[in-house]
């Protein structure tokens, strides 16, 4: 018996490392785009997101990949015919058109007996630079000791307000601190105020971690038992809601789940349009290194990088007077016209952008045409879209394939436009079900069904209709590139010809401010030391030609955002005091005293004004502004002179200045008296 067990382990060791890629989300968050192209083939920085997933698997030493699809067979076949993945690993398509859930997909895999040992389970929209082979080895070592350890799931440490943390990924977990065994998993509702735990887990485990700062990476290492369990439990549909819950609550099965928490590596997925934007920006801001554009590791690309944050392929034609801002990508053979301004935008290949166009925070796929004097803000434009001259595409819009917006027409905010014919029964369609591959749909077209354009939505010379979400489809404003109330500034971020930003960091460079704030938040959340965070902030500072004061105006509010705002006021002040003490040296690197002269304390005053604004906009911080200023003074971050000069400026300036000047009156009076005593002694 012992020899047999040893032989089983040897066979498992010798079998090739397999991965299962689920290309279908079985959800409806990308309609109507995903009716014409599967989400796994959506371009992310001009490359299909599936390329990133497969590159991650290749770098992790995977030898065989089973790609599960249930529609769009022709598109996937064309994709793999154009790629060279079979040079590095064996790729096999597993087609099951009747599958309606993740559970159905895994049951189909079990029925076909395609899995020979422990395997990686990953969604086809994951972007990650994680070496999963390390997790595989941990899982296998655990399995040698305990055959009931059937799955190891990967989670990433992120702040609770992280932009990739959507309502569908808002989870509370509890696991054993020593063994990493998962003991509690709960998906929190958006308005939930508390989580409910089984008290037995506290009695049975000496040390627990209860975490609200983890993001499910949708990467897991599984034993074949996982497939068999789905087969045995035919009502299990979701991995997160059914499988995990079933394992954790079952006293009969006896199986155990484990977690592997990453912090330095990157992992994100296209959970919805907001996540599409977040992952794209993370790639441009180099969190995914080495999977960044100019390394040209992913897909067939030839990007070159230029400061600050501009990526261009071969064959790009730029008018001399056009201006490219930070976080901008221009694909090959794209032409940009005179006086056009582009920032925080990805423009695909073979696009034609006219003169005096403004593109801000948007995603233009391939073969898009934009006429003169067009303004596009926070929108997605798919292949073949044509926006005629003087038109406006506002925040949150999605223009699906081949939509035409007529000359001078202003599209309704958050509208989703499509050129497909209406589907009679939305319930029969799913997020990644292909209309183009649906015989019934083709028959309707062949029978003479004519697409009816809606001039009220696209203008008299346009082509397209408004897509109306069906049941279970998410057409809400929250599922868009730009959230309401979070739209890009009306004032365009003006840039010089080399892309260098002009003006104050906070007012004129919202993308840079976001990047720096997120750098600080991620560094704190991941437990990075002061030197590492300062190094990353300095990199952004030099890239965008910012001052130390500009950086201080971002670093201090970002640190304050890490404090639990649900604490009572006294506890909140105590927590802020600890925070300032811990990160004092980081603050001192960017909140400095300048050379002697009239502007000696300018940077410090700038930071106090930024603190004013942050506290004014944050209800729990507004009443403790004076306490924060006092603590910064006690920590020698702010000088007496800077506080007094700020007080003179704030008094009578505006409502905010008057409120905070009044709050700080005792501190100001005390500093003035102390200064007077010093002068007397002198």
N, C-alpha and C positions, 0 to 999 in steps of 0.2 A: 504493500500500500504506500509505503514511504517512497519507494522507487518510482511508483506511478505518479505521485505528486511532484517529484523532482522532474520527471520527464515532461509533465504538463507545463511546468514553469519554463523548461528549456525550449519547448515548442513555441510558447508565447513570446519568449525572448527573441527567437529566430524569425518569427513572423514579421512581415513589414509593418511599419507604423502607418496606420490608416487614419483618415479623417473623413467625417461626414459634413458636407456643407449644405445647409438648408437655405435655398435661394428664395423661398416663399415665406413671407411673414404671416400669412393667413389673417391679415388685418387690412383695413381700408383707410390708411392715412395719406396715401399719395395719389388718390384719384383726382382728376381723370388721367394723369400722366401714366400711371401704371397699367391702365387698360391697353396702352399701345407699346409700352416697353417695361420689362420687369425691373423691379427696384434694384436687383443685383447688377444690372447693366447701366444704371444711372451714372453719368459722368461726375466724378469728384475730382476737381482740379484737372479737368479734361480727360480723365482716365476712368474706365468703368470701375465701380467700387469693388466688384468681384476680383479685379486684379490685385487690390490691396490685400484682400482676404487670402488669396492663393499665394501671394508673395510671402505673407506671414507664415503660412504653412510650409512653404519651401524652405524658408530660413530656419524653421523649427525641425527640419529633417524628415518631414512626412514623405512617404514613398508612394502611397496610394490614396487617391481622393475620390470619394463617391459624391457626386454633385446631384442633389435631389431637386427635381423640377416637376411641376404639374401643369405647365402651360408654356407658351412661347417657345416651343421646341425649335422652330426654325431660327429664331434669334439666338438661342443658346448654341445651336449647332454652328451657325455662322461665326459666333464669337470664338468658340474653341478652334474652329478651322483657321482663324486668323492669328491664333496665339501659339506659343511654343512650349506650353506647359509640359507636354509629354516628353520633352527632353529631360526634364528634371524629376517628374513623378508621373505615375500612371493615373490618368483621369478617366473616370467612367460616369456617364450620365445615367441617373436612375429616374425614369419617368413614371409618374403615377397620377394621372389626371383626375382621379376620383377622390384623392386625399383632400380633406377639409380642415386639417389641423396638424400641429406638430406630432400629436399622438398617432394620427393616421400614418404620417410619414415614417415614424420609427417602427410601427407595426409592419409596414410594407418592407422595410429593410430587414426585419427579423424573418419575415416570411420568405424572402429571397436568399437567406443565409449568406449574405455578402460580407459579414464581419467575422474576422478570424481571431480577434483578441481585443485588448484594451484599445480604445480609439478616441480621437478628438472630435467633439461635437461643436460646431461653430456656425453662426449665421453668416449668410453670404453678403452681408452689408457691414461687416466689421472691419475697421481700420486699426491695426495694432502693430507695434514693433516688439511685442513680447516674444521671447524664445519659449515656446510652449513645451519644448522637450524637457525643460527643468520640471515643469508641473507633472509631465508624464512620468518621469523618474520617481518623483515623490509619491505619486499615486501607486505605481507598481511596488515600491518598497512597502507602502502601507498595506497593499493587497497580500503581500507575502505573509504578513503577520495576521491579517484579518480579511478573509475572503468576503465578509459582509460589507466591506468598504467599497461601495459600488460606483461612487462618483466624487470627483473633486471639481468644484466650481470656482471660477476666477472672478474676483471682485476687485475694483479699484477704489482707492481712497480719494474722495472728492469732497469739497465743501457742500453743505446741505443746500446751498443756493446755486450750485453749479449749473451752467446753462444746458448741459447734457442730461441733467437729472429731471426728466419729464414726469408727469403725473403717473405714467405707466412704469416708471422705474424708481418710485419713491418707496423704498423698502427699509424695514427695521430687521436686523438680524441679531442673533445671539449665538455664540459658539465658544467652545472650551478653549481657554487661553493656552493650554499646554498642547493639546492634540489637534486643535483646529476643527473639531467635529461640530457640524452645524446642529444647533439645538432648537432654534426658533427662526421662522421666516414669515414675514408679514408684509403684504403690500398695503401701504397706507393710503386711505382716501385723501383727496386734497384738503378737506376741512377737518381731518382727524386731529385730535389734540393729545391722544395717548395711545399706547400699545398695550395689549393684554398678553401676559406670559403665564405659562403653566408653572406653578410654584415648585413642581417636582424637579425641574432642571436646576434650581438653586440648591436643593437638598442633595442632589446626586453629583454635583460638580463643584469642586473647591474654588475654582477660579473661572470666571466668565467674562467675556467681552460682549457688551450690548452696543451695537453700532447703528448709527443713523447717517453715517458718512460714507457709505459704500455704494458703488455703482455696479450693477450687474453687467459684466462684459459680454455675456452670451457666448462665453467660451467655457467648455467643460471637458474633462477627461473622464471617460465612462468605461465601465466593464460591459461585456455582452449581456450581463444580467439586466441592465437597464432596458434593453430591447425586449427581453422576455417578460419583464414586469409590465411593460406597456401592452404586450400581447395578452397577458393574463387579466389585465384591468382595462377592458375595452372602452370604459367610459372616461378614461384619462385622456384629455385633449391637450392641455397646456403643460409644458414642462414646469413652469413656475407655480401656477395656481393649483394644478392637480397632482403632478408627480411628487414635487417636493413636499407638499402638504400631506400627501398620502404616506410617504415614507416616514415623515416626522411623527405622525399621529398613530401609525400602525404598531400595535404590540405583537402582531403575529409575524410580520415579514422579517423583522430583526435586522434589516439592512441599515447602513449608516452612510451619511453624506458628510463631505468635508469641504473646507474652503481654503483657497490660497489668495491672500490679499497682496496686491501689488501697489506700489506707490510711485516709483521712478519711471516705470514703463508706461507707454500710452496705450489706451484702448477706448475706442468710441464706436458707435454704430448709428446708422440712419434710422433712428426710431420714428422721427417725423421731420417735417420741413425745418423746424427750428434746430433740430439736431444735425440736419444736413448742412445748415449754415455753420453751426459750431464746429463740426468735424472739418469742414473745408478750411475755416480760419485757423484751426489748430495745425493743419498741415502747412499752411502758408507761414505760420509763426513758429514752425520747426519743432513742435512738440513731438512729432512722429519720427524724428531722425533715426535711421538714415532714409526713411521713406518720405523724402522731401523732393520737390519738383526737380531741382537742378542735379540731383544725384542720378536721375533718369533710370532708377531701378524698377519702377512700376510702369507697365505699359510701354507703348512705342512712342517715346517722347524725346525731345532734344532741347530742354529748357536751359537757359542761362539766367543767373541771378544777378541783379544789380540793386544797390541800395537806393531807398530804404524799402525793402520788401516788394520788389518788382521782379516778376518772372516773365521772360519772353522766349518764344520758340523761333525757329528759322522762318524767314519769309514774311516777317511782320513789317508792315509799312506804316510809319507814324508821321503825321504832318508835323512840321516844325513847331507849330504853335499849340499842339495838343499837350495836355498835362496829365501825367500819371502819378497818382498818389500811392500811399502805403497799401500793402496787401492787395496787389493787383496782378492778375495773370492775363497774358495775351497769347492765344494759341496761334499756330502756324498759319501763314497765308491770310491773316486778318489785316484789314486796312482801317486806320483811324483818321478821321478828318480834322480839319483846322478848328482850333479853339475848343475842342472836345475835352472834357474833364472826366477822369475815371479814377475812382478810389474804392478800395475794399470790394472789388468786383472781379469775377472770373469771366473772361470772354473766351469762348471756344475757338475752334479752327474755322477758317474760311468765312469769317464774318465780315460784314461791311457796315462800318459805323460812320455816319455822316458828320457834318460840321456843326459846331456849337451844341454838341450833345452832352448831357450830364448823366453819368452812370454812377450810382452810389449804392453799395451794399447789395449788389444783384448778381445773378448767375445767368449768363447767356451761353447756351449750348452751341452746337455747330451750325454753320450755315444760316445764321441769324442776320437779318438786314434791319438797320435802324436809320431812318431818314434824318434830315437836318432839323436842328432845334427841338429835339426830343428830350424829355426828362424821364428817366427810369430810376425808381428808388425802391430798394428792398423787394425785388421781384425775381421770379424764375421764368425764363423764356426758353422753351424747348427748341429742338431742331426745326429749321425752316420757318420760324416765326418772322413776320415782317411788320415792323412798326413804322408807319409812314410819317412824313414830316409834320412837325409841330404837335405831335401827339404826346400824351402824358400817361405813363403807367405808374401808379402810385404804390405805396407800401402794401405788401402782403399779397400781391397779385401773382397768379400762376397762369401762364399762357402756354397751353399744351401745343403739340406738334402742328405746324403749318397754319396757326392762327394769324390772321391779318388784321391789324388795327388801322382803321382809316385815318386819313389826313386830318389833323387838328382834333381828333377825338380824345377825350379824357376817360380812361377806363375807371370803372367804379372801384374804390379801394377794397382790397381783399377778394376781388372777384377771381373766379377760376373759369377760364374760357377753353373750349375744346372745339375741334372740327369733326368729332365723331357723331354719329347718329345716336339718338336717345335709346337707352336700353329699357325694354318694357318691364323687366323684372330685376330690380337691383339686387334682390336677395340671392339670385342665382349667380351673381358675379362676385368675384372676390378681388382683393387688392392686386394680386399678381396673376389673375386669370387673363389670358390674352384674347382680346376681341379678334385681332388679326389671325390668330390660330384657331378661332372658334368657327367650325363649319356653319353653324346656324347663322352667325353674324355675316359671314361671307354670302350666304344664300340670300339674306335680306338685301344686301347691296346689289347682288346680281338680279334680284327680282324687280329692281327699279326704285328702291327706297332712296329718296333724294335728301341730302343733307340740307337742313333749313337754317340759314344764317339769321342772326338777330341784330339788325342795324342799331338798335338801342344800346347794345352791349359793345359793338366793335366799330360803329360808325357806318355811314352809308356806303363807303367803298371798302369796308372790311369784310372779313370772313371768319365766322365763329359763332358759337352760342354759349350762353352761360350754363355751366355745369351745376346741377342741383344735387346735393348729396342725398343718396338713398339711405335706407336703414342701415345702421352699423357703420356708416361712413363718416369720417371726421372732416367736416368742412368748416370748423370753427376758426375764428381769428387767431386763437392761441396756437393752432397748427399751421403756422405760416412763418416766413423768414423773419418778418418784423412784427413784434407784439404791439398791440395798441398801447400808446403811452411810451413806447420805447423806440419810436421811429428815429431815423437819422435826422440830424439837425437841419433846419431849413437852410441855414447858411452853409454853402458848400465849402468843403475843406480845400481851400485854395493851395496850390502847390507851384513851386518853381518847375522849370523844365526838367530838372534832375529828380523831381519827386520830393524835395525837402519841404516839410510843412512850414507854414508861415503863421505866426501869431501865438497866443498863449496855448499851452498844452491842453488845458481843460476845455477851452472854448472852441479851438480850431482843429483839434486832433482827437476826436472822440474815439477813433479806432486805436490810436496809440495809448490813450488813457485806459481803455478796456484791456488792452494787451498787458500793460504794466500792472494794473490792479489784479488781473487774473494770475499773473506771474507770482505776485506776493501771496495771494490766497492759496495757490497750489503749493507754494513752497512751505507755508505755515502748516497746511493740512498734511503734507507729506513728511513733515518733520525735518526739513532741510535746515542746515545751520545758517548763521548770519552771513558768512562769507559767500556761500553758494547763491543765496537770494540776492545779495548785493551785486554779485557778478552778473546775474541775469538782468537785474534792473539797469546796471551800467551799460550792458550791451544795447538795451533799448534806448537808453539816454544818448549814446554815441550815434546809434543808427539814425535817430531823428533829430539830432542836434538840440537836445533839451538842456536846460540849466539844472543845477542841483536843486534849486527851489521848485522847478517844475516837477521833479521827481518826488520831492518831499510832499508836495500837494496831493500826490496820488498814494504814496506809501502809507502815510498816516491814516487817511480814511479807510484804506484797504485793511490795515491791521485792526481798526476799530470794528470793521465788519465781521471779524472772527469772534467777537464777543457774543455770548448768548443774550439776545435782546428780550428774553422772557423773564430774566431775573428781576427781583425787586430792586428799587433804586439803590438802596444801600449796598446790596450785594453786587449790583452792576458797577458801582463806583470802585468797590474793592477789586473786582475782576479787571477793570481797566487799569488800576494801579499796578496789578501784577503784570499785565500785558506790557505796559510802558517799561517796567523794570526789566522784563525779559528781552524786549526788542530795542532797548535804549541805544545800543551800539549801532543797530541798523538805522535808526532815526538820525543819529548824529552824522552818519555818512552822507546824508542828503539834506539835512537841515543845518546849514552852516552860517557862520558870521563872515560877511564879505570883508574885503580890504577896507581900511579906514577911509571914511568919506561920507557924503550924504546918503549913499545907498548901502551903508555898512550892514544894516539890519533888514534890507529889502527882502531877502529870501525868507527870513523868519516871519516877517509880516505877511508875506504871500501865503505861507503855510497856515497862519492863524485865520486868514480870510477863507482859505479852503476848508479849514475846520469849521468855521462859521456856517458855510454853505452846507456841509455834510450834516452837521447837527441840526440845522434848520429843517432839513428834509427828512430827518430821522426822528420820529416822535420821542422815542425813549432816550435819545441823546440830547435833545433840546434843553431839558431842565438841568443837565449836568455839564453844560459847556464850560462854565466857570471852573468846575472841579478838574476837568481835563486840562485846561490851560494852567491851573495851579500845579497839577502833577507834572506837567511837562517842564514847568519852571523849576520845580524841586529836583527834577532829574537832570537839570542843566541842558535840556534840549532847547528851551526857549530862554532868551535873555530878558532881564528886567527892562532894558532899553527898547527891545522889540515890542514887548507887551504895552509899554507906555505909549510908544508911537502909534501902535495899532489903536489904542483906546482913544487917542486924540482924533484919529481918522474916522473911527466908528461912530463917535458921538454926533448925532444929528444927520448921519449919512443916509439912512433909510430905516424902515421898520426893523429889519433884522439887526442892523448895527445898534439901534437904540436898545432893543431887547437884551442883546448880549453884553452891551456896555453896562447896562444896569445890573445884570447878573454879576459882572466882574468888578463892580464898584468897590467892594471891600478890599479885594486883592489890589486894585489899582491904587486906592488910598494908602494901603499898607506899603506898597512899593514906593510911592511918592514920599511918604514920611521917612522911609528907610534911606532914600536917596538924599533927602534934606538933612538927616542926621549925619550922613557920611560927609556932606559938604561942610557942615558945621565943624565936625572933627578935623576936617582938612584945614 
